[in-house]
């Protein structure tokens, strides 16, 4: 698990920030909302309490107090100005408790959104979008949010993207919402999908 430049936050801190300072789902704040979903999803999968980690800019990180708690306004300032955007990792979901080796169990995610602002929202367009992403091999899990109105054949995406060893990410996951349900699935290295009530992953 990466750790040195990452600072971890509770669901409450992220949710309070979105409620008071959020700019809406059509802004880059979708990454915070998605991090909340993934945190709750990982808790259900692993059976352990988790936190959400963001990589901070070194200047911001050096000024953080080691033990004092921060106000919501200070957290909002960090989220708006202090997160390092020049990295492949958008967020980390990790267990609260350390394991035997002193590290947390967790996953690093690169978050992408597909659909909003696009004229074409079909399978071929999604394949082109994924192929356009950074081709440097990385440990991140690619998580793609499929917006409302996107209609794709995920089996075709799997055949096209994962039929060779050029896929640069360690995992490929996706999520979408339909009729009040949230669906989170994985195409690589495993294949499957889970359905949740909205409250189960947001609350």
Buried (B, 14 or more C-beta within 10 A) or exposed (E): BBEEBBBBBBBEBBBBBBEEBBEEEEEEBBBBBBBBBBBBBBBBEBEBEBBBBBBBBEEBBEEEEEEEEBEBEBBBBBBEEBBBEEBBBBBBBBBEEEEEEEEBBBBBBBBBBBBBEBEEBEBEBBBEBBEEBEEEEBEBBBBBBBBEEBEBEBEBBBEBBBEEEEBBBBBBBBBBBEEEEBBBBBBBEEEEBBEBEEEBBBE
